[in-house]
Amino acid sequence: MERQFPTIGSLFAGKPGTAAYSLAGGNSIWVDPSRISGNLNSNAALLLHESLHNLGYFDHEIQAALGLQVSGITDNITQRLYTDCIKGKDNQ
């Protein structure tokens, strides 16, 4: 019997509310367009979050490094990146 791998669509369907997926050490980011906002800065923070996965980091490592609560809810990473890296002091 051949091993079945999940599709990107099934990953999104299995975790409602997830806007993007990427693999630690991978080179792709998959985005659910229905979950993307019209705010360019918010979208940039989301892509930065996913890029950290492509660099090899897992959510719990990123959360710990940013001094965030480590949990399965990882939007805190995107929000911190938005606040500290994208929005910043002069880029309101």
ROVOTOR-527990 format. One record per residue (C-alpha): residue number from 1; x, y, z. Coordinates in nm, 3 decimals, m for minus. Layout:
% residues N
> NUM, X, Y, Z
...
END
This chain:
% residues 92
> 1, 0.000, 0.000, 0.000
> 2, 0.131, 0.340, m0.099
> 3, 0.171, 0.598, 0.178
> 4, m0.076, 0.885, 0.157
> 5, 0.045, 1.236, 0.232
> 6, m0.190, 1.520, 0.321
> 7, m0.256, 1.790, 0.066
> 8, m0.208, 2.156, 0.148
> 9, m0.584, 2.197, 0.120
> 10, m0.645, 1.924, 0.376
> 11, m0.395, 2.086, 0.613
> 12, m0.584, 2.416, 0.594
> 13, m0.920, 2.238, 0.629
> 14, m0.796, 2.050, 0.936
> 15, m0.695, 2.367, 1.116
> 16, m0.950, 2.643, 1.051
> 17, m0.815, 2.991, 1.100
> 18, m0.466, 2.906, 0.977
> 19, m0.355, 3.163, 0.720
> 20, m0.029, 3.006, 0.603
> 21, 0.187, 2.696, 0.623
> 22, 0.557, 2.641, 0.572
> 23, 0.802, 2.373, 0.673
> 24, 1.105, 2.421, 0.893
> 25, 1.399, 2.414, 0.657
> 26, 1.170, 2.421, 0.354
> 27, 1.160, 2.666, 0.069
> 28, 0.788, 2.724, 0.020
> 29, 0.510, 2.915, 0.189
> 30, 0.148, 2.820, 0.124
> 31, m0.112, 3.087, 0.188
> 32, m0.490, 3.057, 0.220
> 33, m0.601, 3.367, 0.029
> 34, m0.933, 3.376, 0.213
> 35, m0.742, 3.441, 0.539
> 36, m0.528, 3.728, 0.409
> 37, m0.616, 4.080, 0.515
> 38, m0.607, 4.390, 0.301
> 39, m0.336, 4.530, 0.529
> 40, 0.004, 4.510, 0.360
> 41, 0.193, 4.537, 0.690
> 42, m0.005, 4.252, 0.849
> 43, 0.061, 4.036, 0.545
> 44, 0.432, 4.121, 0.559
> 45, 0.443, 4.010, 0.924
> 46, 0.273, 3.682, 0.831
> 47, 0.527, 3.616, 0.556
> 48, 0.813, 3.705, 0.791
> 49, 0.675, 3.452, 1.043
> 50, 0.659, 3.182, 0.775
> 51, 1.008, 3.275, 0.649
> 52, 1.148, 3.199, 0.994
> 53, 1.017, 2.844, 0.948
> 54, 1.192, 2.824, 0.612
> 55, 1.512, 2.917, 0.796
> 56, 1.463, 2.611, 1.016
> 57, 1.286, 2.744, 1.325
> 58, 0.979, 2.587, 1.486
> 59, 0.698, 2.792, 1.642
> 60, 0.791, 2.703, 2.001
> 61, 1.150, 2.816, 1.937
> 62, 1.037, 3.146, 1.786
> 63, 0.791, 3.207, 2.069
> 64, 1.058, 3.143, 2.331
> 65, 1.315, 3.362, 2.153
> 66, 1.065, 3.649, 2.136
> 67, 0.968, 3.610, 2.503
> 68, 0.615, 3.501, 2.412
> 69, 0.392, 3.241, 2.572
> 70, 0.475, 2.908, 2.412
> 71, 0.154, 2.748, 2.290
> 72, m0.009, 2.596, 1.986
> 73, m0.169, 2.931, 1.909
> 74, 0.105, 3.099, 1.709
> 75, m0.056, 3.424, 1.598
> 76, 0.137, 3.584, 1.884
> 77, 0.449, 3.545, 1.669
> 78, 0.295, 3.729, 1.374
> 79, 0.160, 4.001, 1.604
> 80, 0.500, 4.053, 1.770
> 81, 0.675, 4.070, 1.432
> 82, 0.415, 4.319, 1.314
> 83, 0.459, 4.540, 1.619
> 84, 0.837, 4.520, 1.655
> 85, 0.964, 4.465, 1.301
> 86, 0.708, 4.582, 1.048
> 87, 0.516, 4.866, 1.210
> 88, 0.803, 4.995, 1.421
> 89, 0.838, 5.341, 1.564
> 90, 0.830, 5.542, 1.240
> 91, 0.634, 5.306, 1.016
> 92, 0.288, 5.348, 1.167
END
